[in-house]
């Protein structure tokens, strides 16, 4: 499957936002005198997975949109969601159980894609699609 430009572009936005928020988070750890390599490794694990998760979501939506069978598309989307949530759980467990990761620095970056989207909306870089009645599409 060929990766569409929109999927690449939005994943780059999420990666840039996650990187920026990760730098701020590491700065806060440093200011509090709590920064060490476990914070860096946790940030890389959580932030890296967050970007990968977003990219996989984009691929799934791209695949679903290209499939004329709506029922099959919904099943693919549900399976993708379930697998991505299991993978997220695995990342959290790794971050909590392994001493080489600071668990807080692993878990917080999982929220950075959502924060990036919110920041892009606030800055006017992203506008949700409008429905036929003129309001925002339901989430």
C-alpha positions in Angstrom: 0.0 0.0 0.0 1.2 3.5 -0.9 1.3 5.9 2.0 -0.8 9.0 1.1 0.6 12.5 1.4 -1.9 13.5 4.0 -0.8 10.6 6.2 2.8 11.5 5.9 2.1 15.2 6.5 0.0 14.7 9.6 2.4 12.2 11.0 5.2 14.7 10.6 3.1 17.3 12.4 2.5 14.9 15.3 6.2 13.9 15.4 7.2 17.6 15.5 4.7 18.4 18.3 5.7 15.3 20.2 9.4 16.3 20.0 8.6 19.8 21.2 6.5 18.6 24.1 9.1 16.0 24.9 11.8 18.7 25.1 9.6 20.8 27.4 9.0 17.8 29.6 12.7 16.9 29.8 13.4 20.6 30.6 10.9 20.4 33.5 12.6 17.3 34.8 15.9 19.1 34.6 14.6 22.2 36.4 13.2 19.9 39.2 16.6 18.2 39.5 15.1 14.9 38.5 16.5 14.4 35.0 18.6 11.3 34.4 19.0 8.8 31.5 15.8 7.0 32.6 13.9 10.1 31.7 15.5 10.2 28.3 14.8 6.5 27.6 11.2 6.8 28.9 10.7 9.8 26.7 12.0 8.0 23.6 9.9 4.9 24.4 6.6 6.8 25.1 7.1 9.5 22.4 8.3 7.1 19.8 5.4 4.8 20.3 2.9 7.7 20.4 4.1 8.8 16.9 4.1 5.2 15.6 0.6 4.7 17.0 -0.7 7.8 15.2 1.0 6.7 12.0 -0.7 3.2 12.2 -4.0 4.9 12.8 -3.5 7.0 9.7 -2.6 3.8 7.7 -5.8 2.1 9.0 -8.0 5.0 8.1 -6.4 5.2 4.6 -6.9 1.5 4.1 -10.5 1.7 5.3 -11.3 4.7 3.1 -10.0 2.8 0.0 -12.2 -0.3 0.7 -15.7 -0.3 -0.8 -16.9 -2.9 1.7 -18.0 -0.7 4.6 -18.6 -3.7 7.0 -15.1 -5.0 6.4 -13.7 -1.5 6.9 -15.3 -1.2 10.3 -13.9 -4.6 11.3 -10.4 -3.5 10.2 -10.8 -0.3 12.2 -11.9 -2.1 15.3 -9.1 -4.7 15.0 -6.6 -1.9 14.5 -7.9 -0.1 17.6 -7.7 -3.2 19.7 -4.2 -4.0 18.7 -3.0 -0.5 19.1 -4.5 -0.3 22.6 -2.8 -3.6 23.5 0.5 -2.2 22.3 -0.1 1.0 24.3 -0.7 -1.1 27.4 2.5 -3.1 26.7 4.5 0.2 26.4 3.0 1.4 29.7 3.9 -1.9 31.4 7.4 -1.8 30.1 7.8 1.8 31.2 6.6 0.9 34.7 8.3 -2.4 35.2 11.7 -1.9 33.7 14.2 0.2 35.8 15.8 1.7 32.7 12.7 3.8 32.0 11.2 6.6 34.2 7.6 5.6 34.2 6.2 9.1 34.3 8.5 10.1 31.3 7.1 7.0 29.4 3.4 7.6 30.1 3.1 11.4 29.6 4.4 11.4 26.0 1.5 9.1 25.1 -0.7 12.2 25.5 1.5 14.4 23.2 -0.3 13.7 19.9 -3.6 14.9 21.4 -1.9 18.0 22.8 -0.3 18.6 19.5 -3.7 18.5 17.7 -5.1 20.8 20.4 -2.2 23.3 19.9 -2.6 23.2 16.1 -6.3 24.0 16.5 -5.6 26.9 18.9 -2.9 28.3 16.6 -5.3 28.0 13.6 -3.1 25.4 11.8 -5.9 22.8 11.8 -9.6 23.2 11.5 -12.0 20.3 12.1 -14.2 19.5 9.1 -17.7 21.0 9.0 -20.8 18.9 8.6 -23.7 19.7 6.3 -25.5 21.8 9.0 -22.4 24.0 9.4 -21.2 22.7 12.8 -18.2 20.6 13.6 -18.2 16.9 12.9 -18.9 14.8 15.9 -15.8 13.2 17.4 
